[in-house]
């Protein structure tokens, strides 16, 4: 089983523009950690929107694998 840690609450500061409309668990901190984790595998600088897309895609993958 794959476990994903989701923050219990939204941070006190508003989300960056790239995160507006994103799920509540997609905090600025989580996006920053995603960029830090995935950046070594990309030639160009990852944006917040690209990191959010990675998070959402990985979440969909986990959901699909759990359903199998």
C-alpha distance (Angstrom), angle and dihedral (degrees) to the residues before:
residue distance angle dihedral
X1 . . .
X2 3.80 . .
X3 3.79 116.5 .
X4 3.79 122.8 -155.7
X5 3.76 119.9 -166.5
X6 3.79 112.2 -134.6
X7 3.80 120.0 -172.0
X8 3.81 112.4 -113.0
X9 3.78 95.8 -135.9
X10 3.76 142.1 21.1
X11 3.82 115.6 -98.9
X12 3.80 118.3 -106.0
X13 3.81 93.0 -114.3
X14 3.81 121.0 75.5
X15 3.81 118.7 -103.8
X16 3.79 121.8 -98.9
X17 3.80 115.5 -97.7
X18 3.81 89.7 -102.3
X19 3.80 89.6 60.0
X20 3.79 99.1 48.3
X21 3.78 108.6 121.7
X22 3.82 91.8 16.9
X23 3.81 121.0 126.4
X24 3.81 114.2 -78.2
X25 3.81 91.7 -112.6
X26 3.83 91.2 60.1
X27 3.79 95.9 90.3
X28 3.78 125.6 174.5
X29 3.80 87.9 -110.4
X30 3.82 92.6 54.5
X31 3.80 91.0 48.2
X32 3.82 90.0 50.2
X33 3.83 90.6 50.5
X34 3.80 89.7 49.0
X35 3.79 91.2 52.6
X36 3.81 90.5 48.2
X37 3.81 90.8 50.3
X38 3.82 98.9 44.2
X39 3.82 101.7 32.6
X40 3.85 94.4 87.7
X41 3.82 88.4 62.8
X42 3.83 96.0 54.1
X43 3.79 130.0 72.0
X44 3.81 96.2 -148.4
X45 3.78 129.4 47.0
X46 3.81 112.2 -81.4
X47 3.79 115.6 -126.0
X48 3.79 126.8 -141.8
X49 3.81 88.8 -107.6
X50 3.80 91.7 53.5
X51 3.81 91.0 48.3
X52 3.79 89.9 50.4
X53 3.80 89.6 50.8
X54 3.82 89.1 52.1
X55 3.81 91.1 50.8
X56 3.79 92.8 49.1
X57 3.81 92.4 46.2
X58 3.79 92.9 49.7
X59 3.80 88.9 48.3
X60 3.80 90.3 53.2
X61 3.80 90.3 48.3
X62 3.81 91.9 52.1
X63 3.81 91.1 48.1
X64 3.80 90.5 50.6
X65 3.81 93.0 48.0
X66 3.81 91.8 48.5
X67 3.81 90.2 53.1
X68 3.80 92.6 54.2
